[in-house]
Amino acid sequence: MSTDRQLTKYFNLKEFQCRDGSQIPDEHISHIETLAVQLEVLRTVCGNNPITIISGHRSKAYNTRCGGSPRSQHLVSRASDVRVKNVDCVDVFHQVIELMDQGLILAGGVGLYKDQNFVHIDTRGHF
């Protein structure tokens, strides 16, 4: 599958590809499509500021190299680590929790990595 595929207005499949260059398994594409829709909502409530995907899908080898959990949602393409331009990561973190609480995006994991200025968001289906 072409990584140039546009998923939503602002997100392209290429942005979610593993940083080691490995391909996203075809059976995970729908997970990334779901995640991209959630990130569109986040972008809207954050003043339409661009979102940078720091990490999306991860191969098992890459996940191990970067110290990810063996049960990481990145391994099944249900997670991304993001930065929102011009918005502090603490504010993004709280906004994601609020959106999940309101049912405006799918419930999932959310993590704040203030020292690295990004937020982890996943669509595992529960907090």
Secondary structure, DSSP 8 states (H G I E B T S, - for coil): --TT-B-SSS-BGGGGS-TT-----GGGHHHHHHHHHHHHHHHHHTTT--EEEEE----HHHHHHTT--TT-GGGGT-EEEEEETTS-HHHHHHHHHHHHHTTSS----EEEEGGGTEEEEE-SS--
